[in-house]
Amino acid sequence: MSFDFEPDEQHVRAVMDVRRRHLSEEQVQQFEGYMAEILTAFGLDLHTPATERTPQRFLQALFDATEGYEGDPKLLTLFETERRGEPDCRLNQIIEGPIPFFALCEHHALPFHGQAYVGYIAKEHIIGISKLTRLVRLFAKRFTMQERMGQQIADALDTILQPHGAAVSLQAHHLCTQMRGVREATSLTRTTSWRGEYETDPALRAEFFSMCGMHI
């Protein structure tokens, strides 16, 4: 059961950079026209049963893939920790992962995809396990960079829960390096973000990596 505590919603929305989006019917038609021009110029024949609605589908897919800007009110539901006030509570990590994600690189608007591991050490509150997946996908469904995405997840978790510490590890394949440029098909980009006691305690970080099955 949730209890009588809620984080400052306005502050959380600011940290999460929540923004409501709306396209008017006029904008939709205008943007679909732009999509049709671009796709045609690049060689796609839009005069077939399979492709005649591709501009509309492309625009809708892009809107859906960036729905993380809209926020997620379910992330504001917290619970009281069962180990509240116990002296050893700082030794207990809560870790979720691997959490699969897909995002769009803001440099080329091409996808990068991978897995996230999110951990924290509860102080007064905990959050439902499924909310950690929601948190990852909130920031993944945007135009972003992997480094920023990890920082945003850690900052949001820190703001919502005010835990003893928060940890985020992301590993992803970037299509902007696989489909173009160096065309490196197997490289894996790894990033980490630490908050609180994870920043100062190497043993906590080592335990986090070990529990995530990573050998660093």
Secondary structure, DSSP 8 states (H G I E B T S, - for coil): ---S----HHHHHHHHT-------HHHHHHHHHHHHHHHHHTT----STTTTTHHHHHHHHHHHHTGGGG--GGGG-EEE-TTTT-TTGGG--EEEEEEEEEEEETTT--EEEEEEEEEEE-SSEEE-HHHHHHHHHHHHSSEE-HHHHHHHHHHHHHHHH--SEEEEEEEEEEHHHHSSTT--SS--EEEEEEEEHHHH-HHHHHHHHHHTT---
